[in-house]
Structure formats: C-alpha cells, structure tokens
C-alpha cells in the first residue's frame, strides 16, 4: 500500500498558481483536494494513486458565493454552511 507521504503536496493560493501546477504535472498524475474525506479513503484503499496532491481549499476565488441577475454562483470549495449563511 502506498503511503500518503509518497505523493507531493501543494497548496496554491490562487487560480493562476493552480493552473500552472496542473500544466506542469503529467496528465492524470495529480488529484485535487478540497475537503479530504473521500480522498483519504480512496487513497488508503489504492483506488487513486496521484503523484501530486493539489489542495484547492485555500484559493479564495473558489470559495465565493454570489447572486447576479437571478443567477446563484457557488464556488467549488464553498461549504454547505457557507451557502446557508
């Protein structure tokens, strides 16, 4: 079984940084991490084996919630609690 320490961990702070990391990594060699529960289970059970872990939780743009012209936009890392509040 592969241990979590074998994958390189990155936590970009902006979308341009994330996109740069994604472009540098070979295709299908990275896994985006936003929360972790499913990721950790799948990683431990060898369902996924990324060489790189890209933690997107710290990217502010992905946590935004807005309403514009009667259209609700919810960022990828916004939580259910964020939406309710």
Secondary structure, DSSP 8 states (H G I E B T S, - for coil): ---GGGSEEE--SSHHHHHHHHHHS-TT-EEEESS-HHHHHHHHTTS---SEEEE-TT-GGGG-EEEETTEEEE-TT--HHHHH-
